[in-house]
Amino acid sequence: MVKICCIGAGYVGGPTMAVIALKCPSIEVAVVDISVSRITAWNSDQLPIYEPGLDGVVKQCRGKNLFFSTDVEKHVSEADIVFVSVNTPTKTRGLGAGKAADLTYWESAARMIADVSKSDKIVVEKSTVPVKTAEAIEKILTHNSKGIKFQILSNPEFLAEGTAIQDLLKPDRVLIGGRETPEGQKAIQALKDVYAHWVPEDRILTTNLWSAELSKLAANAFLAQRISSVNAMSALCEATGADVTQVSYAVGTDTRIGPKFLNASVGFGGSCFQKDILNLVYICECNGLPEVAEYWKQVIKVNDYQKNRFVNRVVSSMFNTVSNKKIAILGFAFKKDTGDTRETPAIDVCKGLLGDKARLSIYDPQVTEDQIQRDLTMNKFDWDHPIHLQPMSPSTVKQVSMVWDAYSATKDAHGICILTEWDEFKTLDYKKIYDNMQKPAFVFDGRNIVNAEKLREIGFIVYSIGKPLDPWLKDMPAVA
Ligand code: NAI
């Protein structure tokens, strides 16, 4: 029986391995992690991450051919194929701080693999890593190998949180990069055989190692760039009276451009986009390509601009101060159908409003109070470390309270900021909400999900990103 072990039981390792176990009953899959709490949760009824469909897949396979364990060394030593899906945070100190990927966790995983291995193995990069990481990993493994042979493959993950299970069951493509030697090709074939259990042959792409590593960074940069492009347009729409939804529809119907990923919003978030672009920028700089680096940097700058612009809209509309005003924050996760708050635009928006002394009442159906306090007190980039190694601020933000429904969040509030596009925010009883708010009552829709006209009829002053401005907002300064 082929044995697979995945180091790192996170948002990628957990769902990916669960789907491999589901589709390959003849393969034994062990997912291991140094975090005891994560593994305990994977073995319980309350999985550590929320992802539609994940519960069912895990329940079907757990204990049969899918195991979650903290016994990292045992499972690695027994495996034929070892996936590595550990954190790759942005460096906060030393060379490349603020941009380069910190490969501490990767390196320690590689050294451990070399230490405990007693048989030849295929080691698969599942984490997103800088180009040429495989070379470094290869060196660590071969210099410590005691005669054991390792083949390194790059198999970046393209799943999107919120739709991870669907993406894994029906991937647009699976990408496998390996050495162009006979041994490398044999390793590629072995991994191809795993995916071939359910992925059509023509969707399994094989490349050299460096193309696979770079394709992942490039794909995320392209996706983020689309969002920044439409967000840049949203500012121009507000200034000219155009409607960004109409513009993006008109643009997206061009088959060369396509309609996806063209929704204007308060900004992109998630653990990958910013980190991967910073990483790409750093690689460009290291390779003497400052113009290319500058080009990609701009994608992040526009994202920051969009978040600032939103905060400025809120503050300027409310008579240039939100000091001591209650603002309801609807949604904190970086997008709907996930509880993930990593790099969510809500963090910067909340920090911006708190900087102007607002009181915040936050509701998100999937995010806990503890998580929100952590996010609002943690330093930039500190979130991307195993949970038990994350530096914690001893303080909590007192002007922030968390509630368990939208009606409590908005009661007596002066304004509402919609920061995640949860479906339930579309169908709230906004008349009831309006009646319980301070007047004038404001809605700032950072995701363009409410019907602004209906809300205006009720009496709200409404700001929708990239849409023709409410007369109230027309004379207010909007520029960040
Ligand atoms: P995560 O933080 O949810 O999971 C990483 C896990 O690795 C943690 O549970 C941590 O405790 C564990 N870990 C770290 N060092 C370890 C070690 N030496 N031994 C055993 N376990 C160790 O991160 P996530 O989101 O799963 O991301 C993993 C990688 O995949 C990152 O490189 C990320 O950029 C990439 N990625 C993430 C995607 C996403 O949507 N979250 C999508 C595609 C790629």
Residues whose N, C-alpha, C, O or C-beta is under 5 A from the ligand:
A	BS01	NAI	I7 G8 A9 G10 Y11 V12 G13 V32 D33 I34 S35 R38 S85 V86 N87 T88 Y105 S108 A109 K126 S127 T128 E157 F158 L159 E161 S271 P386 I387
